[in-house]
Amino acid sequence: MKHDIENLRKFLVPEVVFGVGARFLALQYIKNLGGRKVLMVTDPGVVEAGWAQRG
């Protein structure tokens, strides 16, 4: 059986980015990895504080 190693993918442990301005740093990580979609996990307190808003 022949294996096409060009189609292999390496999966890494997710990066955890937090702190003031973290969403902008996370955006840079996403772009560097070629990501196009994001799953943002938050809680009511973060939403209420306005930290989950686009901008």
C-alpha positions in Angstrom: 0.0 0.0 0.0 1.5 3.4 -1.0 1.1 6.3 1.4 0.8 9.9 0.1 2.8 11.7 2.7 2.1 15.1 1.1 -1.5 14.9 2.5 -0.5 14.2 6.1 -1.4 16.8 8.7 0.1 17.5 12.0 -2.3 18.4 14.8 -1.0 20.5 17.7 -2.3 21.2 21.1 -4.4 24.3 20.9 -2.8 27.6 21.8 -4.3 29.3 24.8 -4.2 33.1 24.4 -5.6 35.3 27.2 -5.2 38.8 28.6 -5.7 42.4 27.5 -5.9 42.5 23.7 -5.8 38.7 23.4 -8.4 38.6 20.7 -6.2 40.5 18.4 -3.2 38.3 19.1 -5.4 35.3 18.6 -6.4 36.7 15.2 -2.8 36.8 14.2 -2.3 33.1 15.2 -5.3 32.2 13.2 -4.0 34.1 10.1 -0.5 32.5 10.5 -2.0 29.0 10.6 -4.2 29.7 7.5 -7.4 29.5 9.5 -10.7 30.8 8.1 -13.2 30.0 10.9 -13.0 30.5 14.6 -14.9 29.0 17.6 -14.9 31.5 20.4 -15.9 30.0 23.8 -17.0 32.6 26.4 -19.3 33.0 29.3 -22.0 35.5 30.3 -19.6 37.6 32.3 -17.2 38.1 29.4 -20.1 38.9 27.1 -21.5 41.4 29.7 -18.1 43.1 29.9 -18.1 43.6 26.2 -15.0 41.5 25.5 -16.7 39.2 23.1 -17.9 41.9 20.7 -16.4 42.3 17.2 -14.2 45.3 16.7 
